[in-house]
Structure formats: structure tokens, C-alpha cells
Amino acid sequence: MRVTVLGSGTSHGVPVIGCDCAVCTSPDPKNKRLRPSIVVTTDSGEKLLVDTPPEMRMALLANPMSRLDAILYTHSHADHIFGLDDIRVFNYRQTTAIPIYAETSVLDDIQRIYEYIFKMTPVGGGKPQVELHTLTPGEPLTLGGLSVLPMRVFHGRLPILAYKFGAKFAYVTDVSAIPAETLPHLQDLDLLMLDAVRREPHETHFHLDAALEVVAQLKPKRTLLTHLSHDYDHCVVNAELPAGVELAYDGQTIDLPSA
């Protein structure tokens, strides 16, 4: 399978509006960060999207893909769902509804926020066509021939989902605590993508030191830190990180075994 980083930034994105810090004004393209999302391409070529941030259109123009087979949601904060309308083009192209997978509370939020999708309205320029599917943490499903395991983690007090794809890759964003029942599923990974929002402690996210403590506990072969603020200059911080740990960047691709 192939993992593509569509966005590696925090909820503000980088550059931050009105900020003239060294990272926000940096010419390094790896310091330009859209809101967080990834797409996993299965061995059979199906595209599994995790979250639909506000810059979804920009992310998919920068990382073109001709189809979309499923959307998996971690939670329903604005930086993770406010690009849903941009999937319409895939409905037109594929002439089918796209399945959405999330917990019941997230599906409820999507139906409330995107009310126009789920009731009769003038067609106009069209609207997303979706099928809603409820996920339960710890209960795996198969998409495109790939095993996908939703896992419970906590974003402050908010219970949200992380995902494990196949046997060797996990995506864990917007996390401040990983419960004991989830930890065994994060052992023996080839790749862990993990939230590390900033250098200083944060109430609802891992900061850098906390993320590195988790990495030391889980010992993945490779770790990409994501949901990154303008605290991080890509080249400078990468040079400071332990072996096997690096900052993710927008447009990055990683090929991994599915099993």
C-alpha cells in the first residue's frame, strides 16, 4: 500500500494567518502545511481517505487522484470535516455514492453540519452523495482488500478514532492519551504517524516530548510526526530528532507492505 500525506499541519495551518515568524515566512515548501489528512492506496488501487479538511480541494490538486473509494473520519472538528463538499467531483466521475465510515456521534455531526446533503434541495451545482457506515473501536473492516482497524484514543476528554491499516501502519492524530486496550495494536509497526502539535505541553494533543515518549515505548521502525504547528522548522527540527523519527510533510509518500 501507499500512504500519501495530504496535510501535516495543525488546525491553523502553516503559515498562520498574520504571523511573520521564521517558519511562517520560510521559503521551504516543507514548512507549508495544510490541515491534517492522509490517503491510503491499497494494493488493488482503491483510495481510502482519512478526514476531509477545509483545504481538501487544494490538497487533491497538489496530489492528484482520479477516484475516491471511502472516507474514514477520526472525529468531527472543523479541521477534519469542513472539506466534505469537495468530494462531489468523485461522485460525478464514478457515478456512485461514496461510503463514509465514522462513529455514530461523528455521523450525527456530519448530518447536522451538512444538512443539505441529507434532505431534498434544489440540485443546482450538485451535492455530495454519501453512504453512512457506523464504526466501533476494535471492530475491523476490510476496504479494498485491506484490513482497517479503528482504535480508541483520546483528544483531551473527547474519544476519537485512530486507524491501523494492514498489519504495519497506524495513523494516530489529535491525540493526548492512548488507552491500554489500544497499545497492543500499535506494537511492531513499520510506520507510525503520530500527533506532535507543538514543543510546549498542550491539553488535547501530544507535544514533542510526549510524542517521543510514546515512540520510545512502542518502538516502531519509522515514525512521522504530524498535526504540526509553526513551532517546527522542518530541516532544523529533523536534524534534532532521534533516529527513525522525522516530521511529516505535505505531499510525502511512503510505500509499505499491506501484511
Secondary structure, DSSP 8 states (H G I E B T S, - for coil): -EEEEEE-B-TT-BS-TT--STTTT---GGG-B-SSEEEEE-TT--EEEE---TTHHHHHHHS--S---EEE-S---HHHHTTGGGGHHHHHHHTS-EEEEE-HHHHHHHHHHTGGGGS----TT----EEEEE--TT--EEETTEEEEEEEEEETTEEEEEEEETTTEEEE-S-SB--TTTGGGGSS-SEEEEE---SS--SSS--HHHHHHHHHHH--SEEEEESB-TT--HHHHHHHS-TTEEE--TT-EEE----
